[in-house]
């Protein structure tokens, strides 16, 4: 059930970008992300909760997303996520080295993501919104399930891969970034045993995942369920959000996965 919804998200991103090319309509990361939120919210899924921070917090927002994915048996992984759209004309992620802020307060987006993830014990990821023309179609992917082209509509990779792509010429293309073994379809975060089921009894405090030592959290549902519409940063619990850093996610997505997951070794 859950994987079906994650598949729909990827299919929809692929189709929207395809139609954008067809009708010459530009859709940015914000639009695509909001469409994902709207779809998930409209499904009224008990295993998914969405929290969106208010517009007046824009100056202190540090990442596009924060994802909490897991279940009570295996624990939860926390992801700090920056979204990027594939450039339709160049087949490149042209804004990976994007800066935000003004004057002396200007920072690289990837530096903000790295600082936020480190201080708040989250895994830094990039989420990519993709569509490819037939001449650029790949024939394989880093997923144990059969290849399905439109599931590449939304993929994720580690921050370390993005930093490598920024520093090395020719690595900002779809093909180059998707050659990294840990560049995977979105659904893998919730369904693949090697990613989602980190510790069967949640006795391990940390585990190496997506290039960092990731903390395994116990069930965060209690405090998340008490957070409705956020009006200020003060509502963000100090236990999980470092006030001194001053960065917060624009959106928080909580996904309670099934306790029976897909083993990539099967």
N, C-alpha and C positions, 0 to 999 in steps of 0.2 A: 504493500500500500504506500509506504513512505517513499520507496524507490520510484514508484510510478509518478509521484508528484515531482520528485527531483528530475526525473526524465522529462516531464512536461515542461519544466522550467528551461532546461537546456534546449529542447525542441523549439520552444517559443522564442528564445533569444536568437537562435539560428534563423528562424522564419522571419522575425521582425527585421533583422539586419539584411536578410535577402530582399525583403520588400522595400527596405530603405534604399538599397541600391537601385531597385527596379523603378521606384517612383521619385528618386532623388530627394529623399527625406532624411535629414541628418538626425540620428538619435545618439545622444551622449550617454555616458555611464550613469548619470543621475536618472535619466528617463528609463533606461533598461532596469536599473536597480529598483526603482519605484514600481515598475510593472511586475517584477518578481514579488515584491511585498504585497501588492494588490492581489495577485493570484493566491498567494499563501493565506492571506487574511480572509479572502472570500470562501475558502474551503472549510473554515471552522474546524480545523484539525486539532484534536485534543493533545496530540504529541508535539505540536508546534506552538510557540509563543513568540510574538513580535513586540518589541519595544522600540519606539522611535523618539529620539530626543528632539526638543522643540527648536524652532528656527533661531530663537534668541541665544542659543548656545553655539551658534555657528563659529564664533571666533575661537572656541576652545575645543572644537572637534578635531580629532587627530586621525581617525581612520574611517573608511566608508562603512565597514561592517564589524561586528563582533559576533562570532558564532560559538555557541556552546553545543557540542554534539556528543551524545553518549547515552548511557542508561545506568540504573542503580547497580547492576551487577558488575559492569566493566569500568564504571567511572566515566568521567567526562573530560574531553579535551576542549581547550579554549583557543579559538583562533582570532587573531587580529588581521583584518582583511582589507586590502586596497584593490579596488576594481579598475580594470583597464579594458578598453575596447580595441579590437584589431582594426587597423586602418584599412579601409576597403580598397584603396588605390595602390598602396605599397605592400600590403600583406605583412606589415610590421606593427609592433607596439611602439608607436612613435613618441609617447609621452612618459616613458618609464623613468626618465630623469627630470621629471616635472618639479618645479619649485613652487612653494606657497608662501604667502606672507608679503610684507612690504619692507623695503629698506634693510636695516640691520637685523630685522626679525625674519628675514627670508630663510626658509629651510627646505631641503630636499624632502619630497614626500616619502621616499624610502627610508630616510633617516628618522623621520617622525614615526613611521611604522615600526622601525627597529627599536627605538627608544620606548615607545608605548608597550610593545610586546615584552621587552626585557623587564621593565619595571613592574608590569602587571602580570607577569608569568603566563603569557599567552604565546601561541605559535604564530609567527608572522608569515602571512600568505598573500599571494596575489591571485585574484580571481579574474579570468579573462572571458570577455564576451566576444564570440567568434562567428564569422561566416566566411566560407572559402568558395571561390569560383572552381568549377570542375577541373580546370588545369592544375589546381593546387591541392586537389583532394589527396589526403594520406591514405595508406592502405593498412595501417596498423596503429595501435595505440598502447599505452601502458595500463591496461585493464585486463583482468582475467576473463571478462565476459566477451562474447562475440562482438566484433567491430560493428559499430552503429554510428554512421557519420554525424547525424544531427545531435548526438549526445556530446559532441565537441562544441556545441553552442556555448556551454559554460564549463570551463576547466580551471584547475588551480595548480599553482606551483609554489615552491618555497622562495622566501626572500633571497636566500643565497644564490639561487639560480638567476634571479632578476639582477642582482648586483654583478654577477659574472657577465650577464648579457650587456649591461651598461658599460662595462670596462673593455669588452672585447668586440671588435668590429664584426658585423655580420650575424650577431647572435640575438638581435631583437625581432627576428622574423618568427612567424608561427612555427615553421618547420624546425628551426634551431631550438627554440624553447621547449617544444614538445618532444624533443629527443631526450631531454633529461628524464631519467627513470621515475622521478617523483612529480612529474607533470601529469596529472590524471583528471578524468572527468569528475565533475562536482559530486556525483552520487557516491563515488568511492569513499568520501569522508564519512558517510553514514552507513555504508553497506559492506565495505571490504574489511575482512577480519584483521588484516595486518595493520590497518589504520585505526579502525573504530574500536576493536576489541583489544585494547592495549594490555589490560591486566584482568584476568578472569575474576579475581576476587578483590580487585582494587587494593592490593597490599603493597604495590609498588608506588613509591612517591613520585618518581619521575621516569621518563623513558625518552630515548632518542627518537625524534619524529620530525620530518621535514627540516633536517639540518640543525635542530636545536634540542636542548634538554627540556622536554615538555613536562609540566606538572600535570598529574592526574587529579582532578577535582572530584570530591564527593558530590552528591546530588544538589545542584544549585537551585532546584525548582522552588524551594520554599521562599527564598528571598526574591527570586524573579517573579513569582506569581503575585507578590505583594506590590510590585512596581507596575503601576498602570501607565498613564500618560505622564511623562516626566516634565516638570516645570522648571527645574533648576538642577545644577550639578550637585547640590547638597543632598539630593535624593539618592545619589549613587553611593552605595555602601563603601566605606573606607577599607573594608577588608579586601575588596576586589579592585578598587580604583584609587590610584595614588593621586592625592590632591595636589601635592607639590609639583608633579609633572605638568598638570594642567591640560592634558589631552583626554578626550573622551570619544567613544564611537558615535557615529551618526545614527546607527541602527544596531539593535541587539536581536539576534535570532537564536532561539533555544529550540533544539531538535532532540526529542526523546526517541532514540532508535529502538528497534526491536532487539530483544536479547538473543535472537538467532540471526547471525550475520553470515555473509558470504565469505567462505574461505578461499583466498586466491590460489591456494595449493590444490584445491579440489579439481 
